[in-house]
Amino acid sequence: MDAIDAHLMDLLQADCSRSLAELGKEVGLSVSAVKERLSKLRARGDVRAYVALINPRTLGYALCAFVQVRVDGRKNEHAFLEAALRLPEVQECHHVSGDFSYLLKMWARSLQDLEQLVDRLKSRSGVARVHTSVVLSSPKDQVTGMTARP
């Protein structure tokens, strides 16, 4: 990755709806050169997707929670992951070190909805422990802004 690729990634993080012409103007390249670079960045996995970030509250999800789950046994981990990844309320799933196996970021419509979701996770075979933290506020909640460096 060179400085131009890094600049392109910074621009995409800020607003991925920019046209190839706009991006080219910013980095000093032609539309075809920008298109080629973006294709390479996608092929390498450096740019994973272009998405619209929708406010979950707009869709009726009022509550965010982080759920830590300890799963015992490799076979159980696979089954747990299959179940957790199917839940649309699970927005992020991270395999982590420490006392727990996974950290999930989940959105629910209400406390009752969250309780039912957590109970479904707890009922999975091999789930040894679950710890839920409800988000009270998010002074910083951004999925972009990491600076790309060549």
N, CA, C and O of each residue as an XYZ file, in Angstrom:
600
protein
N       0.846     -1.172      0.000
C       0.000      0.000      0.000
C       0.895      1.240      0.000
O       1.852      1.339      0.768
N       0.560      2.168     -0.871
C       1.324      3.414     -0.910
C       0.472      4.554     -0.357
O      -0.643      4.335      0.117
N       1.007      5.769     -0.422
C       0.319      6.937      0.140
C      -1.019      7.212     -0.556
O      -1.966      7.673      0.082
N      -1.098      6.935     -1.839
C      -2.353      7.171     -2.568
C      -3.422      6.180     -2.114
O      -4.571      6.564     -1.893
N      -3.049      4.908     -1.974
C      -4.001      3.916     -1.458
C      -4.489      4.328     -0.069
O      -5.683      4.262      0.221
N      -3.562      4.751      0.780
C      -3.923      5.169      2.135
C      -4.886      6.353      2.094
O      -5.860      6.391      2.847
N      -4.617      7.312      1.219
C      -5.496      8.477      1.089
C      -6.880      8.043      0.583
O      -7.899      8.518      1.085
N      -6.919      7.165     -0.386
C      -8.197      6.645     -0.880
C      -8.997      5.981      0.236
O     -10.203      6.198      0.351
N      -8.337      5.179      1.051
C      -9.038      4.504      2.142
C      -9.558      5.503      3.167
O     -10.657      5.336      3.696
N      -8.779      6.538      3.449
C      -9.254      7.587      4.360
C     -10.501      8.261      3.797
O     -11.465      8.503      4.524
N     -10.478      8.562      2.506
C     -11.626      9.206      1.863
C     -12.853      8.303      1.878
O     -13.966      8.768      2.124
N     -12.654      7.020      1.617
C     -13.764      6.074      1.627
C     -14.371      5.922      3.023
O     -15.587      5.797      3.169
N     -13.516      5.934      4.039
C     -14.038      5.838      5.400
C     -14.912      7.036      5.745
O     -15.920      6.902      6.439
N     -14.524      8.187      5.264
C     -15.294      9.396      5.552
C     -16.620      9.394      4.798
O     -17.638      9.830      5.334
N     -16.616      8.903      3.548
C     -17.832      8.891      2.738
C     -17.633      7.971      1.549
O     -17.025      8.355      0.550
N     -18.147      6.756      1.660
C     -17.936      5.770      0.598
C     -18.857      5.996     -0.597
O     -18.781      5.256     -1.577
N     -19.722      7.000     -0.534
C     -20.619      7.256     -1.663
C     -20.015      8.225     -2.679
O     -20.660      8.564     -3.671
N     -18.796      8.665     -2.441
C     -18.134      9.560     -3.394
C     -17.933      8.849     -4.732
O     -17.664      7.649     -4.776
N     -18.065      9.587     -5.790
C     -17.868      9.009     -7.121
C     -16.381      8.778     -7.372
O     -15.521      9.336     -6.690
N     -16.106      7.946     -8.364
C     -14.712      7.704     -8.745
C     -14.056      9.015     -9.200
O     -12.873      9.243     -8.947
N     -14.824      9.861     -9.865
C     -14.289     11.151    -10.322
C     -13.903     12.028     -9.137
O     -12.851     12.666     -9.147
N     -14.757     12.057     -8.116
C     -14.446     12.856     -6.922
C     -13.198     12.320     -6.222
O     -12.323     13.083     -5.812
N     -13.132     11.003     -6.093
C     -11.958     10.392     -5.459
C     -10.703     10.696     -6.260
O      -9.664     11.038     -5.694
N     -10.802     10.569     -7.587
C      -9.662     10.842     -8.453
C      -9.172     12.265     -8.311
O      -7.966     12.509     -8.273
N     -10.090     13.200     -8.233
C      -9.724     14.607     -8.078
C      -8.964     14.836     -6.770
O      -7.994     15.592     -6.725
N      -9.423     14.167     -5.707
C      -8.782     14.301     -4.396
C      -7.358     13.744     -4.368
O      -6.475     14.308     -3.721
N      -7.145     12.631     -5.076
C      -5.829     11.977     -5.013
C      -4.972     12.229     -6.244
O      -3.823     11.790     -6.301
N      -5.524     12.937     -7.234
C      -4.745     13.275     -8.430
C      -4.605     12.136     -9.430
O      -3.571     12.000    -10.084
N      -5.658     11.312     -9.548
C      -5.629     10.198    -10.497
C      -6.863     10.242    -11.393
O      -7.861     10.887    -11.072
N      -6.770      9.542    -12.522
C      -7.912      9.420    -13.419
C      -8.942      8.464    -12.820
O      -8.638      7.700    -11.903
N     -10.152      8.517    -13.347
C     -11.220      7.625    -12.897
C     -10.800      6.168    -13.050
O     -11.013      5.364    -12.143
N     -10.204      5.821    -14.195
C      -9.808      4.429    -14.417
C      -8.708      3.992    -13.451
O      -8.695      2.846    -13.002
N      -7.790      4.897    -13.132
C      -6.723      4.559    -12.180
C      -7.289      4.346    -10.779
O      -6.850      3.445    -10.065
N      -8.254      5.164    -10.385
C      -8.896      4.999     -9.079
C      -9.658      3.680     -9.042
O      -9.591      2.941     -8.060
N     -10.385      3.390    -10.125
C     -11.148      2.147    -10.188
C     -10.222      0.938    -10.052
O     -10.540     -0.016     -9.342
N      -9.093      0.980    -10.724
C      -8.126     -0.124    -10.655
C      -7.574     -0.281     -9.245
O      -7.461     -1.399     -8.742
N      -7.232      0.824     -8.612
C      -6.696      0.763     -7.245
C      -7.739      0.213     -6.277
O      -7.427     -0.620     -5.425
N      -8.981      0.684     -6.413
C     -10.032      0.200     -5.523
C     -10.287     -1.285     -5.735
O     -10.554     -2.013     -4.779
N     -10.207     -1.735     -6.974
C     -10.367     -3.165     -7.265
C      -9.279     -3.980     -6.575
O      -9.553     -5.047     -6.026
N      -8.065     -3.488     -6.600
C      -6.955     -4.196     -5.941
C      -7.125     -4.187     -4.423
O      -6.860     -5.189     -3.758
N      -7.569     -3.049     -3.877
C      -7.788     -2.974     -2.438
C      -8.878     -3.956     -1.999
O      -8.768     -4.578     -0.942
N      -9.923     -4.092     -2.807
C     -10.997     -5.048     -2.510
C     -10.478     -6.479     -2.638
O     -10.754     -7.317     -1.779
N      -9.735     -6.760     -3.695
C      -9.231     -8.120     -3.934
C      -8.306     -8.576     -2.802
O      -8.312     -9.750     -2.432
N      -7.516     -7.657     -2.253
C      -6.605     -7.990     -1.154
C      -7.328     -8.055      0.189
O      -6.769     -8.537      1.174
N      -8.562     -7.573      0.231
C      -9.293     -7.557      1.497
C      -9.029     -6.323      2.327
O      -9.471     -6.243      3.473
N      -8.308     -5.350      1.766
C      -8.037     -4.116      2.505
C      -9.312     -3.288      2.655
O      -9.520     -2.645      3.684
N     -10.152     -3.303      1.644
C     -11.478     -2.688      1.705
C     -12.458     -3.848      1.665
O     -12.556     -4.552      0.660
N     -13.188     -4.047      2.766
C     -14.064     -5.212      2.877
C     -15.443     -4.982      2.285
O     -16.035     -5.906      1.727
N     -15.964     -3.768      2.396
C     -17.318     -3.511      1.907
C     -17.581     -2.015      1.857
O     -16.910     -1.221      2.516
N     -18.560     -1.659      1.072
C     -19.086     -0.301      1.049
C     -20.492     -0.402      1.612
O     -21.337     -1.089      1.038
N     -20.760      0.272      2.729
C     -22.051      0.102      3.394
C     -22.642      1.436      3.827
O     -21.940      2.439      3.958
N     -23.939      1.419      4.043
C     -24.637      2.536      4.675
C     -24.828      2.151      6.137
O     -25.357      1.078      6.427
N     -24.414      2.992      7.042
C     -24.565      2.714      8.463
C     -25.889      3.313      8.931
O     -26.042      4.532      9.014
N     -26.824      2.445      9.229
C     -28.162      2.854      9.635
C     -28.230      2.935     11.156
O     -27.707      2.061     11.848
N     -28.860      3.959     11.673
C     -29.059      4.089     13.103
C     -30.012      2.982     13.560
O     -31.155      2.946     13.104
N     -29.581      2.079     14.441
C     -30.441      0.972     14.870
C     -31.758      1.445     15.469
O     -32.773      0.757     15.354
N     -31.754      2.610     16.105
C     -32.981      3.131     16.707
C     -34.042      3.421     15.647
O     -35.239      3.319     15.917
N     -33.605      3.780     14.452
C     -34.539      4.018     13.350
C     -35.328      2.754     13.030
O     -36.476      2.827     12.591
N     -34.711      1.595     13.252
C     -35.342      0.309     12.968
C     -36.041     -0.284     14.191
O     -36.504     -1.424     14.153
N     -36.116      0.493     15.277
C     -36.812      0.034     16.465
C     -35.947     -0.627     17.513
O     -36.470     -1.123     18.511
N     -34.636     -0.650     17.317
C     -33.731     -1.232     18.308
C     -33.294     -0.128     19.263
O     -32.535      0.766     18.889
N     -33.786     -0.201     20.513
C     -33.575      0.875     21.469
C     -32.428      0.612     22.441
O     -31.993      1.522     23.146
N     -31.940     -0.612     22.481
C     -31.016     -1.007     23.535
C     -29.795     -1.718     22.955
O     -29.919     -2.666     22.181
N     -28.633     -1.246     23.341
C     -27.381     -1.887     22.936
C     -26.770     -2.555     24.169
O     -26.828     -2.009     25.271
N     -26.193     -3.723     23.979
C     -25.552     -4.431     25.077
C     -24.318     -5.170     24.569
O     -24.247     -5.572     23.408
N     -23.363     -5.335     25.454
C     -22.197     -6.163     25.183
C     -22.361     -7.424     26.025
O     -22.560     -7.356     27.238
N     -22.275     -8.559     25.370
C     -22.512     -9.842     26.033
C     -21.246    -10.681     25.907
O     -20.784    -10.989     24.809
N     -20.701    -11.039     27.067
C     -19.532    -11.910     27.099
C     -20.023    -13.332     27.346
O     -20.869    -13.569     28.208
N     -19.485    -14.269     26.582
C     -19.940    -15.654     26.668
C     -18.725    -16.580     26.779
O     -17.789    -16.504     25.983
N     -18.769    -17.451     27.783
C     -17.732    -18.486     27.869
C     -18.339    -19.794     27.404
O     -19.355    -20.251     27.926
N     -17.694    -20.387     26.410
C     -18.149    -21.660     25.856
C     -17.062    -22.690     26.131
O     -15.892    -22.467     25.821
N     -17.450    -23.803     26.706
C     -16.501    -24.877     26.993
C     -16.587    -25.947     25.901
O     -17.676    -26.398     25.547
N     -15.440    -26.341     25.380
C     -15.379    -27.397     24.378
C     -15.426    -26.881     22.956
O     -16.273    -26.058     22.606
N     -14.509    -27.373     22.142
C     -14.377    -26.945     20.743
C     -15.647    -27.197     19.931
O     -16.080    -26.346     19.154
N     -16.237    -28.384     20.125
C     -17.461    -28.740     19.405
C     -18.582    -27.762     19.767
O     -19.350    -27.336     18.904
N     -18.665    -27.419     21.038
C     -19.690    -26.486     21.499
C     -19.455    -25.081     20.943
O     -20.405    -24.356     20.649
N     -18.193    -24.707     20.804
C     -17.880    -23.379     20.240
C     -18.416    -23.257     18.822
O     -18.990    -22.232     18.453
N     -18.230    -24.284     18.045
C     -18.712    -24.268     16.661
C     -20.235    -24.115     16.623
O     -20.759    -23.308     15.856
N     -20.933    -24.878     17.438
C     -22.399    -24.811     17.481
C     -22.864    -23.452     17.995
O     -23.830    -22.885     17.483
N     -22.171    -22.933     19.010
C     -22.528    -21.617     19.537
C     -22.357    -20.544     18.463
O     -23.235    -19.702     18.271
N     -21.230    -20.581     17.770
C     -20.974    -19.584     16.730
C     -22.025    -19.627     15.633
O     -22.505    -18.582     15.193
N     -22.381    -20.807     15.195
C     -23.421    -20.935     14.165
C     -24.706    -20.262     14.618
O     -25.343    -19.546     13.846
N     -25.088    -20.492     15.870
C     -26.331    -19.918     16.390
C     -26.215    -18.407     16.553
O     -27.121    -17.671     16.161
N     -25.124    -17.945     17.119
C     -24.949    -16.512     17.367
C     -24.877    -15.721     16.061
O     -25.435    -14.628     15.966
N     -24.201    -16.260     15.070
C     -24.035    -15.540     13.811
C     -25.327    -15.469     12.999
O     -25.454    -14.634     12.104
N     -26.271    -16.334     13.306
C     -27.577    -16.298     12.631
C     -28.488    -15.214     13.198
O     -29.453    -14.813     12.546
N     -28.193    -14.737     14.405
C     -29.050    -13.732     15.038
C     -28.770    -12.352     14.448
O     -27.643    -11.866     14.549
N     -29.759    -11.712     13.840
C     -29.524    -10.383     13.279
C     -29.210     -9.344     14.358
O     -28.592     -8.319     14.068
N     -29.629     -9.601     15.592
C     -29.350     -8.671     16.690
C     -27.875     -8.647     17.073
O     -27.411     -7.690     17.693
N     -27.140     -9.688     16.709
C     -25.696     -9.723     16.979
C     -25.014     -8.931     15.867
O     -24.935     -9.383     14.725
N     -24.523     -7.749     16.216
C     -23.887     -6.877     15.241
C     -22.390     -7.142     15.118
O     -21.799     -6.931     14.059
N     -21.793     -7.598     16.192
C     -20.364     -7.934     16.184
C     -20.159     -9.181     17.024
O     -20.862     -9.405     18.009
N     -19.199     -9.980     16.629
C     -18.835    -11.178     17.379
C     -17.321    -11.294     17.334
O     -16.723    -11.380     16.261
N     -16.712    -11.294     18.506
C     -15.247    -11.340     18.594
C     -14.810    -12.510     19.472
O     -15.314    -12.676     20.583
N     -13.881    -13.315     18.980
C     -13.255    -14.362     19.785
C     -12.170    -13.659     20.590
O     -11.273    -13.046     20.012
N     -12.241    -13.739     21.911
C     -11.358    -12.937     22.764
C     -10.580    -13.808     23.739
O     -10.924    -14.966     23.980
N      -9.529    -13.226     24.289
C      -8.760    -13.900     25.333
C      -9.357    -13.545     26.691
O     -10.176    -12.632     26.795
N      -8.951    -14.255     27.710
C      -9.432    -13.957     29.057
C     -10.425    -14.995     29.543
O     -10.421    -16.139     29.088
N     -11.275    -14.583     30.472
C     -12.227    -15.497     31.111
C     -13.376    -15.908     30.201
O     -14.049    -16.906     30.461
N     -13.602    -15.148     29.142
C     -14.705    -15.449     28.241
C     -14.167    -15.826     26.869
O     -13.044    -15.473     26.506
N     -14.984    -16.545     26.117
C     -14.588    -16.987     24.777
C     -14.938    -15.954     23.716
O     -14.182    -15.735     22.770
N     -16.107    -15.316     23.888
C     -16.624    -14.405     22.855
C     -17.184    -13.135     23.477
O     -17.696    -13.134     24.597
N     -17.069    -12.066     22.723
C     -17.683    -10.787     23.074
C     -18.621    -10.421     21.938
O     -18.202    -10.306     20.786
N     -19.894    -10.238     22.268
C     -20.910     -9.908     21.279
C     -21.426     -8.497     21.517
O     -21.675     -8.098     22.655
N     -21.584     -7.753     20.442
C     -22.301     -6.480     20.520
C     -23.682     -6.764     19.949
O     -23.828     -7.192     18.804
N     -24.699     -6.513     20.784
C     -26.058     -6.858     20.390
C     -26.977     -5.651     20.517
O     -26.771     -4.780     21.363
N     -27.984     -5.615     19.670
C     -29.038     -4.607     19.750
C     -30.351     -5.327     19.992
O     -30.621     -6.365     19.389
N     -31.175     -4.764     20.888
C     -32.485     -5.334     21.188
C     -33.524     -4.213     21.189
O     -33.195     -3.039     21.353
N     -34.774     -4.601     21.004
C     -35.855     -3.611     20.982
C     -36.250     -3.156     22.388
O     -36.772     -2.055     22.566
N     -35.996     -4.020     23.397
C     -36.363     -3.702     24.777
C     -35.546     -4.577     25.726
O     -34.834     -5.480     25.288
N     -35.652     -4.304     27.027
C     -34.990     -5.165     28.009
C     -35.544     -6.586     27.952
O     -34.798     -7.557     28.077
N     -36.838     -6.697     27.764
C     -37.454     -8.025     27.661
C     -36.912     -8.779     26.444
O     -36.633     -9.976     26.519
N     -36.769     -8.081     25.344
C     -36.209     -8.675     24.124
C     -34.764     -9.112     24.365
O     -34.362    -10.197     23.946
N     -33.990     -8.272     25.036
C     -32.599     -8.618     25.341
C     -32.543     -9.850     26.238
O     -31.728    -10.746     26.023
N     -33.403     -9.889     27.233
C     -33.436    -11.035     28.135
C     -33.711    -12.332     27.374
O     -33.077    -13.354     27.636
N     -34.644    -12.289     26.444
C     -34.952    -13.477     25.642
C     -33.772    -13.875     24.764
O     -33.478    -15.061     24.616
N     -33.096    -12.887     24.183
C     -31.928    -13.190     23.348
C     -30.815    -13.825     24.167
O     -30.201    -14.802     23.739
N     -30.554    -13.264     25.351
C     -29.508    -13.803     26.221
C     -29.886    -15.204     26.688
O     -29.027    -16.082     26.767
N     -31.157    -15.419     26.996
C     -31.602    -16.759     27.400
C     -31.393    -17.772     26.280
O     -31.031    -18.921     26.535
N     -31.620    -17.345     25.038
C     -31.371    -18.245     23.901
C     -29.899    -18.610     23.812
O     -29.559    -19.757     23.522
N     -29.024    -17.646     24.059
C     -27.588    -17.931     24.035
C     -27.207    -18.859     25.180
O     -26.432    -19.797     24.994
N     -27.752    -18.597     26.366
C     -27.443    -19.415     27.540
C     -27.874    -20.869     27.361
O     -27.257    -21.778     27.917
N     -28.919    -21.081     26.597
C     -29.456    -22.432     26.434
C     -28.613    -23.294     25.493
O     -28.842    -24.499     25.386
N     -27.649    -22.690     24.818
C     -26.798    -23.452     23.902
C     -25.911    -24.412     24.687
O     -25.422    -24.079     25.767
N     -25.713    -25.580     24.145
C     -24.851    -26.580     24.764
C     -23.429    -26.030     24.897
O     -22.875    -25.461     23.956
N     -22.859    -26.211     26.080
C     -21.488    -25.794     26.313
C     -21.332    -24.365     26.798
O     -20.227    -23.963     27.162
N     -22.406    -23.584     26.815
C     -22.307    -22.213     27.325
C     -22.214    -22.308     28.843
O     -23.160    -22.715     29.516
N     -21.054    -21.922     29.365
C     -20.782    -22.070     30.785
C     -21.103    -20.802     31.568
O     -21.467    -20.865     32.743
N     -20.966    -19.656     30.913
C     -21.146    -18.399     31.642
C     -21.471    -17.286     30.663
O     -20.922    -17.241     29.561
N     -22.362    -16.386     31.062
C     -22.731    -15.229     30.251
C     -22.744    -14.002     31.154
O     -23.287    -14.037     32.258
N     -22.149    -12.931     30.680
C     -22.151    -11.661     31.417
C     -22.617    -10.575     30.460
O     -22.032    -10.390     29.393
N     -23.664     -9.862     30.838
C     -24.256     -8.851     29.970
C     -24.078     -7.469     30.567
O     -24.354     -7.251     31.747
N     -23.611     -6.530     29.740
C     -23.506     -5.126     30.133
C     -24.355     -4.305     29.177
O     -24.136     -4.316     27.966
N     -25.325     -3.593     29.736
C     -26.195     -2.745     28.929
C     -25.514     -1.392     28.745
O     -24.992     -0.817     29.699
N     -25.523     -0.898     27.532
C     -24.914      0.395     27.227
C     -25.850      1.504     27.708
O     -27.018      1.550     27.322
N     -25.328      2.399     28.552
C     -26.107      3.533     29.038
C     -26.022      4.706     28.071
O     -27.018      5.372     27.791
N     -24.816      4.947     27.568
C     -24.607      5.981     26.553
C     -23.310      5.659     25.827
O     -22.506      4.849     26.286
N     -23.126      6.305     24.692
C     -21.929      6.055     23.876
C     -21.295      7.381     23.480
O     -21.572      7.903     22.400
N     -20.442      7.933     24.350
C     -19.790      9.210     24.024
C     -18.989      9.156     22.720
O     -18.833     10.168     22.037
N     -18.488      7.978     22.386
C     -17.805      7.794     21.101
C     -18.223      6.450     20.548
O     -17.989      5.409     21.160
N     -18.843      6.486     19.381
C     -19.294      5.265     18.725
C     -19.085      5.459     17.241
O     -19.968      5.952     16.539
N     -17.944      5.081     16.775
C     -17.678      5.234     15.346
C     -17.019      3.993     14.809
O     -16.213      3.353     15.484
N     -17.370      3.663     13.593
C     -16.790      2.492     12.956
C     -15.746      2.890     11.934
O     -15.115      2.031     11.317
N     -15.561      4.179     11.753
C     -14.583      4.668     10.799
C     -13.618      5.597     11.510
O     -13.743      5.847     12.709
N     -12.691      6.086     10.784
C     -11.786      7.079     11.335
C     -10.385      6.579     11.608
O      -9.518      7.356     12.008
N     -10.145      5.294     11.398
C      -8.779      4.801     11.549
C      -7.971      5.337     10.391
O      -8.400      5.241      9.241
N      -6.836      5.887     10.665
C      -6.018      6.475      9.625
C      -5.235      5.384      8.906
O      -4.545      4.580      9.532
N      -5.354      5.372      7.597
C      -4.591      4.430      6.779
C      -3.181      4.974      6.622
O      -2.990      6.170      6.399
N      -2.219      4.116      6.737
C      -0.814      4.540      6.569
C      -0.141      3.625      5.544
O      -0.329      2.408      5.552
N       0.636      4.236      4.676
C       1.328      3.423      3.663
C       2.423      2.563      4.286
O       3.102      1.820      3.577
